[in-house]
Structures are given as structure tokens and as C-alpha cells.
Amino acid sequence: MKPSLSFQYLQVKRAMLFRLSFLLPLLVLFFVSCKGLKTAVFDQYSYQQAISIKVEGLSLMGDATEAYVENEEDVRVFLLELDKIVEYEKNKPDNAVSYAMWQAVANEDRNLLAGFFKRWRDKGQLSNVFIDEAKLQISESLDLIIRYEANKNKTNETNILNFLSAN
């Protein structure tokens, strides 16, 4: 009787191992995929700073019809605020999308906020037509950040990623 009992025991053990061999990879895949979906939680400071940067930046852009040297200190102070938010976003966990967008906005070599102020500095003064067109694009980029900070969902994330790849 003993040999048959151990045979049944081995069959049950094999069946359990077989099931476990399917279950274990599924559990690993589940936990790995959840880790990849992590996004920074809502941050009131980031949201307020994004709104502040937008309002102050667009207002300062309106002064670009004047000579840059007359506004140089205001631009310097504003760009320092922009650098602060970029640094803040860089150090938040699970925040790659927001950080990438802020980097683009603060990059002088791109046609966004810091790039606008670089152009103003280089040209000395800008036309109303150019300023109005630049405001539309920069406003759009900052609205994307504001919407993403307010509601970190897949749609808003995709909108930012599409904007970054197109600009």
C-alpha cells in the first residue's frame, strides 16, 4: 500500500508544481507591469508653479516689443524661477514625463519659453506678430503641464509625449 500512496503523493506534488510554474511568471509580470505604471501623485506646489510660470511668462513675453536691456533683470529673475521648478520636478519620484516637459520648456535651444527669451536677448526686440505666435505655442506647452499636474492620466501623459516628439 505504501508504494501507491507515495505515487499519488508524487502526482499531486507534480500537479502543484506544474500550476505554480504558470502562476509564478504571471505574478512576476503583474508586479513588474505595476511598477512601470507608477506616476507621481498630484502635487499642489507643482500645479501652482506651473500656473505661475505660465501667467508670469506670457506677461513678460508681452514686453518683448521693448528693448531687452530694459527688461533684462525681470527675465533673469523669471528664468531663475523656471530653473527652480525644473530642479524640483527632477527630484520627484516617478516624474519622468513632467520633468521631460519642463526640461523642454526651459531649454534655450528649443522654441519654447527659455528659447523665446534667448531670441529676445539675441535680437534685442521682437515684433508683435512673432510674440503672438510664440505665445500660442508656449501657452499650449504650459497648458499641457498644468492639465497633467491636475490629472495624471494616460491621455494627458500621451499629449505631453506627442508634443515633445513633435517639437
C-alpha positions as CSV (number, residue, x, y, z in Angstrom):
1,M,0.0,0.0,0.0
2,K,2.8,2.3,0.7
3,P,4.1,2.5,-2.9
4,S,0.7,3.6,-4.2
5,L,0.4,6.3,-1.6
6,S,3.8,7.8,-2.5
7,F,2.9,7.5,-6.2
8,Q,-0.3,9.6,-5.5
9,Y,1.7,12.0,-3.4
10,L,4.2,12.5,-6.3
11,Q,1.4,13.1,-8.8
12,V,-0.2,15.7,-6.6
13,K,3.1,17.4,-6.0
14,R,3.8,17.4,-9.7
15,A,0.5,18.9,-10.5
16,M,1.0,21.6,-7.9
17,L,4.5,22.4,-9.3
18,F,3.0,22.5,-12.8
19,R,0.4,25.0,-11.8
20,L,3.0,27.0,-9.9
21,S,5.2,27.2,-12.9
22,F,2.4,29.1,-14.7
23,L,1.3,31.2,-11.8
24,L,4.8,32.4,-10.7
25,P,5.7,34.1,-14.1
26,L,2.2,35.7,-14.1
27,L,2.7,37.2,-10.7
28,V,6.2,38.5,-11.6
29,L,4.8,40.0,-14.8
30,F,1.9,41.6,-12.8
31,F,4.3,43.2,-10.3
32,V,6.7,44.4,-12.9
33,S,4.0,46.0,-15.0
34,C,2.6,47.8,-12.0
35,K,6.0,49.2,-11.3
36,G,6.1,50.6,-14.9
37,L,2.8,52.3,-14.5
38,K,3.9,54.4,-11.5
39,T,3.3,58.1,-11.8
40,A,3.9,60.9,-9.4
41,V,0.9,61.8,-7.3
42,F,-0.8,65.2,-7.5
43,D,1.5,67.9,-6.2
44,Q,-0.2,71.2,-5.3
45,Y,3.1,73.0,-5.4
46,S,3.9,71.8,-9.0
47,Y,0.4,72.7,-10.1
48,Q,0.6,76.3,-8.6
49,Q,4.1,76.8,-10.0
50,A,3.0,75.7,-13.5
51,I,0.2,78.3,-13.4
52,S,2.5,81.0,-12.0
53,I,5.2,80.3,-14.7
54,K,2.5,80.4,-17.4
55,V,1.0,83.7,-16.2
56,E,4.3,85.5,-15.5
57,G,6.0,84.1,-18.6
58,L,3.2,85.2,-21.0
59,S,3.1,88.6,-19.4
60,L,6.9,89.1,-19.7
61,M,6.7,87.9,-23.3
62,G,4.4,90.8,-24.0
63,D,7.2,93.2,-23.1
64,A,9.4,91.8,-25.9
65,T,8.4,94.7,-28.1
66,E,10.6,96.8,-25.9
67,A,14.4,96.6,-25.8
68,Y,15.7,93.5,-24.0
69,V,18.1,95.5,-21.9
70,E,15.2,97.4,-20.3
71,N,13.8,94.0,-19.1
72,E,17.0,92.0,-18.6
73,E,16.6,91.8,-14.8
74,D,13.0,90.7,-15.0
75,V,13.9,88.0,-17.5
76,R,16.8,86.8,-15.3
77,V,14.6,86.6,-12.2
78,F,11.9,84.7,-14.3
79,L,14.4,82.2,-15.7
80,L,15.7,81.6,-12.2
81,E,12.1,80.6,-11.2
82,L,11.9,78.4,-14.2
83,D,15.2,76.7,-13.3
84,K,13.8,76.1,-9.8
85,I,10.7,74.3,-11.0
86,V,12.8,72.2,-13.3
87,E,15.1,71.2,-10.5
88,Y,12.1,70.5,-8.2
89,E,10.5,68.3,-10.9
90,K,13.8,66.4,-11.5
91,N,13.9,65.2,-7.9
92,K,10.3,64.0,-7.6
93,P,10.0,60.2,-7.8
94,D,8.1,58.7,-10.8
95,N,8.0,62.0,-12.5
96,A,9.8,61.4,-15.9
97,V,7.0,62.9,-18.1
98,S,6.6,66.2,-16.2
99,Y,10.4,66.5,-15.9
100,A,10.9,66.0,-19.6
101,M,8.3,68.6,-20.4
102,W,9.8,71.2,-18.0
103,Q,13.2,70.5,-19.5
104,A,11.9,71.3,-23.0
105,V,10.2,74.5,-21.7
106,A,13.5,75.6,-20.0
107,N,15.8,74.7,-22.9
108,E,17.2,77.8,-24.7
109,D,17.7,75.8,-27.9
110,R,14.0,74.9,-28.3
111,N,11.2,77.2,-29.4
112,L,9.5,77.3,-26.1
113,L,9.8,79.7,-23.1
114,A,13.6,79.9,-22.5
115,G,14.2,79.8,-26.2
116,F,11.9,82.8,-26.6
117,F,13.9,84.8,-24.1
118,K,17.1,83.8,-25.7
119,R,15.8,85.0,-29.1
120,W,14.7,88.3,-27.5
121,R,18.1,88.8,-25.9
122,D,19.9,88.0,-29.2
123,K,17.6,90.2,-31.4
124,G,17.2,93.0,-28.8
125,Q,13.5,93.4,-29.6
126,L,10.7,91.3,-31.2
127,S,7.6,92.1,-33.3
128,N,4.1,91.8,-32.1
129,V,3.3,89.2,-34.7
130,F,6.2,86.9,-33.6
131,I,5.3,87.4,-29.9
132,D,1.6,86.5,-30.5
133,E,2.6,83.3,-32.4
134,A,5.1,82.3,-29.8
135,K,2.6,82.9,-27.0
136,L,0.2,80.4,-28.6
137,Q,2.8,77.6,-28.7
138,I,4.2,78.3,-25.3
139,S,0.8,78.6,-23.8
140,E,-0.1,75.2,-25.3
141,S,3.0,73.6,-23.8
142,L,2.3,75.1,-20.3
143,D,-1.4,74.1,-20.5
144,L,-0.2,70.5,-21.1
145,I,1.8,70.6,-17.9
146,I,-1.0,72.2,-16.0
147,R,-3.5,69.6,-17.2
148,Y,-1.1,66.8,-16.4
149,E,-0.4,68.1,-12.9
150,A,-4.1,68.4,-12.3
151,N,-5.0,65.0,-13.6
152,K,-2.2,62.5,-14.2
153,N,-3.9,60.1,-16.5
154,K,-2.8,58.3,-19.7
155,T,-4.4,60.8,-22.0
156,N,-2.6,63.8,-20.6
157,E,0.6,61.9,-20.5
158,T,0.2,60.9,-24.2
159,N,-0.5,64.5,-25.1
160,I,2.8,65.6,-23.5
161,L,4.8,62.8,-25.1
162,N,3.2,63.7,-28.5
163,F,4.1,67.4,-28.0
164,L,7.6,66.6,-27.1
165,S,8.2,64.4,-30.1
166,A,6.6,67.0,-32.5
167,N,8.5,70.0,-31.1
